[in-house]
Amino acid sequence: MTVSGGEPLVWGVRTYVMGIINLSPDSFSGDGLGADISAIVEQALRFQEAGADFIDVGAESTRPGAAPIAPQDEIRLLAPALEALSPVVKIPISVDTYKAEVARRALAAGGSIINDVWGLKAEPEVAKVAAEAGAPLILMHNQKGRSYRCLLPDVKESLSGSVQIALAAGVRRENIVLDPGIGFGKTPDHNLEILRRLQELKEPGLPLLVGSSRKSTIGFVLNLPVEERLEGTAATVSLSIAGGADIVRVHDVKQMVRVCRMTDAIVRGWRPENWGR
């Protein structure tokens, strides 16, 4: 798999940036594009030009209290977008869904990665879809309610369970990515603790994705609306990298690519190709 600029994907060299494209009109971040194909393609190309390594396309809002949508309605939004994107973008397209039927149709329409916000706990059949397609699978921690016996061990145990479901279905271990689920089934203090102790969630051989962009915890800490959370997002992205994140999922791609590169230069020893010229 190649990412920005045709570079081969190698974990640990630098942090990879996943740009968010929301199709849902009720996205929490207010950036839902609906069925506007030209706007979707324009945003994807803008993200690619800004240095995104992946595009993540979702059609169902995951904001707290959002009602789930039927698979056929999700497909109705996703399929035309993916069919328009896949011929023109040169970076992998991730599909944000936890439904097996939607995942199958999305991969056929041009998606190449499945991003399951329920970590196979909603529909374990998603793992079989990924295995049959040989598609990478992002497994996020999520739960109903915010009660934990002990936060980090509980999250780690749940993610391990998701990994076992994936492996049992035939997903290759090298195709699995873990996501601690910032903002999902967690209080703001839980989210801050996970970000502070991210290194404890690292599993050998499994890259870690963090999606803290514009999340409500930033709003609570800074008392800012969603459209003013850029600096707060930058802080969480930089410290996530220091804590071991391999991918960051963000709305503001241009700015966060810069944050990642500067942080990578300090944390990972990354250097630009023209260094010293």
C-alpha positions in Angstrom: 0.0 0.0 0.0 1.3 3.5 -0.9 0.3 6.8 0.7 1.1 10.4 0.1 3.4 11.0 -2.9 3.4 7.3 -3.7 5.5 6.6 -0.7 5.3 3.0 0.6 3.6 2.7 4.0 6.2 1.8 6.7 5.1 2.0 10.3 7.3 3.9 12.7 9.1 6.2 10.2 6.6 9.0 10.4 3.0 9.7 11.4 0.3 9.2 8.8 -2.5 11.6 8.4 -6.1 10.5 7.6 -8.4 13.3 6.3 -12.1 13.1 7.3 -14.8 13.5 4.7 -18.3 13.5 6.3 -21.3 12.9 4.1 -23.7 13.0 7.0 -25.6 16.3 7.1 -25.7 16.2 10.9 -22.0 15.6 11.5 -20.9 17.0 14.9 -18.2 19.1 13.3 -20.6 20.8 10.9 -18.7 19.7 7.8 -21.2 17.2 6.3 -21.2 17.3 2.5 -24.2 15.1 1.8 -24.6 13.9 -1.8 -22.6 16.9 -3.3 -20.2 14.8 -5.4 -18.3 17.8 -6.7 -17.7 19.1 -3.2 -16.6 15.6 -2.0 -14.1 15.2 -4.8 -12.8 18.7 -4.4 -12.2 18.2 -0.6 -10.5 14.8 -1.2 -8.1 16.3 -3.8 -7.5 19.3 -1.5 -6.6 16.9 1.3 -4.4 14.8 -1.0 -2.5 18.0 -2.1 -2.1 19.0 1.5 -0.3 15.8 2.3 -3.0 13.4 3.6 -2.1 9.8 3.4 -5.6 8.4 3.6 -9.1 9.6 3.1 -11.8 8.4 5.5 -15.4 8.7 4.2 -18.4 8.2 6.4 -22.1 8.6 5.8 -23.5 8.0 9.3 -23.1 10.6 12.1 -21.4 9.3 15.2 -22.1 12.3 17.3 -23.7 11.5 20.7 -27.5 10.9 20.4 -27.4 10.6 16.6 -29.9 8.1 15.2 -28.5 5.2 13.2 -29.4 5.1 9.5 -30.5 2.1 7.5 -27.8 0.3 5.5 -29.5 1.1 2.2 -29.5 4.8 3.1 -25.8 4.7 4.0 -25.0 2.9 0.8 -27.0 5.5 -1.2 -24.7 8.2 0.1 -21.4 6.2 0.1 -21.5 4.4 -3.2 -21.6 7.4 -5.6 -19.0 9.2 -3.5 -16.6 6.3 -3.6 -17.2 5.6 -7.3 -16.3 9.3 -8.0 -13.3 9.3 -5.7 -11.5 6.1 -6.5 -10.5 7.0 -10.1 -9.1 10.4 -9.1 -7.4 10.1 -5.7 -4.1 8.3 -5.4 -4.2 7.6 -1.7 -6.2 4.8 0.0 -9.8 5.4 0.8 -11.1 4.2 4.2 -14.8 3.7 4.7 -16.3 4.5 8.1 -19.0 1.9 8.8 -19.8 -0.9 11.3 -22.3 -2.7 9.0 -21.2 -5.7 7.0 -23.5 -5.0 4.0 -22.3 -1.4 3.8 -18.7 -2.5 4.1 -19.1 -5.0 1.3 -20.7 -2.6 -1.1 -18.2 0.2 -0.2 -15.2 -2.0 -1.0 -16.8 -2.9 -4.3 -17.3 0.8 -5.0 -13.7 1.8 -4.5 -13.0 1.8 -0.8 -9.9 -0.1 0.4 -10.0 0.1 4.2 -12.8 -0.6 6.7 -13.0 1.7 9.7 -15.3 0.0 12.2 -16.3 2.4 15.1 -17.7 -0.5 17.1 -14.6 -2.8 16.7 -16.7 -5.7 15.3 -18.9 -5.7 18.4 -22.0 -4.5 16.5 -21.6 -6.7 13.5 -18.8 -9.3 13.7 -19.5 -10.2 10.0 -17.6 -7.1 9.1 -14.4 -9.1 9.8 -15.4 -11.7 7.3 -15.9 -9.0 4.7 -12.5 -7.5 5.4 -10.9 -11.0 5.3 -12.4 -11.9 2.0 -11.3 -8.7 0.4 -7.9 -8.6 2.0 -8.7 -5.2 3.3 -7.1 -3.5 6.3 -9.5 -3.1 9.2 -9.5 -0.3 11.8 -10.9 -1.5 15.2 -12.1 1.2 17.5 -13.0 0.9 21.2 -16.6 1.9 21.8 -19.2 0.9 24.4 -22.7 1.9 25.6 -22.4 4.0 28.7 -19.3 5.4 30.4 -18.8 3.0 33.3 -15.4 1.2 33.7 -13.9 -1.1 36.3 -10.5 0.4 35.4 -10.3 2.5 32.3 -7.0 1.5 30.5 -7.2 -2.2 31.3 -10.9 -2.3 30.2 -10.2 -0.5 26.9 -7.2 -2.8 26.2 -9.2 -5.9 27.0 -12.0 -4.8 24.7 -9.6 -4.0 21.8 -8.0 -7.4 22.3 -11.4 -9.0 22.0 -11.9 -7.2 18.7 -8.6 -8.3 17.4 -9.4 -11.9 18.3 -12.7 -11.7 16.4 -10.8 -10.3 13.4 -8.1 -13.0 13.4 -10.7 -15.8 13.8 -12.5 -14.5 10.7 -9.3 -14.6 8.7 -8.1 -11.0 8.8 -4.3 -10.9 8.7 -2.7 -9.4 11.8 -0.7 -7.0 9.6 -4.0 -5.6 8.3 -5.3 -4.6 11.8 -5.1 -1.1 13.2 -6.3 -0.2 16.7 -8.1 3.0 17.8 -8.8 3.8 21.5 -12.0 5.7 20.5 -11.6 9.2 21.9 -15.1 10.5 22.6 -16.9 7.2 22.3 -18.3 5.8 25.6 -16.0 8.0 27.6 -16.1 11.2 29.8 -13.8 14.1 29.0 -11.6 12.9 31.9 -11.5 9.4 30.4 -10.4 10.9 27.1 -7.7 13.0 28.7 -6.4 10.0 30.6 -6.3 7.8 27.5 -4.3 10.5 25.6 -2.0 10.9 28.6 -1.4 7.1 28.9 -1.6 6.2 25.2 1.6 4.2 25.2 -0.1 1.7 27.5 -2.5 0.7 24.7 0.2 -0.1 22.2 0.2 -3.7 21.0 3.3 -5.2 19.3 2.9 -5.1 15.5 -0.4 -3.2 15.6 -0.4 0.4 14.6 -2.4 2.8 16.7 -4.8 5.4 15.2 -6.0 8.4 17.3 -9.0 10.5 16.3 -9.2 13.5 18.6 -9.9 16.2 16.0 -12.4 18.8 17.2 -13.8 16.5 19.8 -16.0 17.8 22.6 -13.3 17.2 25.2 -11.3 20.0 23.6 -14.4 22.1 23.7 -14.8 21.4 27.4 -11.2 22.1 28.3 -11.0 25.3 26.3 -14.6 26.4 26.4 -14.7 26.8 22.6 -17.2 25.8 19.9 -16.3 23.2 17.4 -15.1 25.6 14.7 -12.5 27.1 17.1 -10.7 23.9 18.2 -7.8 23.9 15.8 -5.1 24.7 18.4 -6.6 22.2 20.9 -6.6 19.6 18.2 -3.0 20.4 17.4 -2.0 19.8 21.0 -3.8 16.4 21.1 -2.2 15.4 17.8 1.3 16.3 18.8 1.0 14.6 22.2 -0.6 11.5 20.6 2.4 11.1 18.4 4.7 11.4 21.4 2.5 8.7 23.0 2.9 6.3 20.1 0.2 7.1 17.6 0.9 6.0 14.0 -2.1 7.6 12.3 -4.1 10.6 13.3 -7.6 11.2 11.9 -8.2 14.9 11.4 -10.5 17.5 9.8 -7.9 20.2 9.2 -5.4 18.3 7.1 -3.0 21.1 6.0 -2.4 22.3 9.5 -2.2 18.9 11.1 0.3 17.6 8.4 2.5 20.4 9.6 2.0 19.6 13.2 2.8 15.9 12.5 6.0 16.7 10.6 7.3 19.0 13.3 6.5 16.5 16.0 7.9 13.6 14.0 11.2 15.5 13.6 11.4 15.7 17.4 9.9 12.3 18.4 10.8 10.0 15.5 13.9 11.6 14.1 12.1 12.1 10.8 13.7 14.5 8.3 12.4 15.9 5.0 13.9 14.6 1.8 15.6 18.0 1.0 17.2 18.2 4.5 20.7 19.7 4.3 20.5 20.7 0.6 
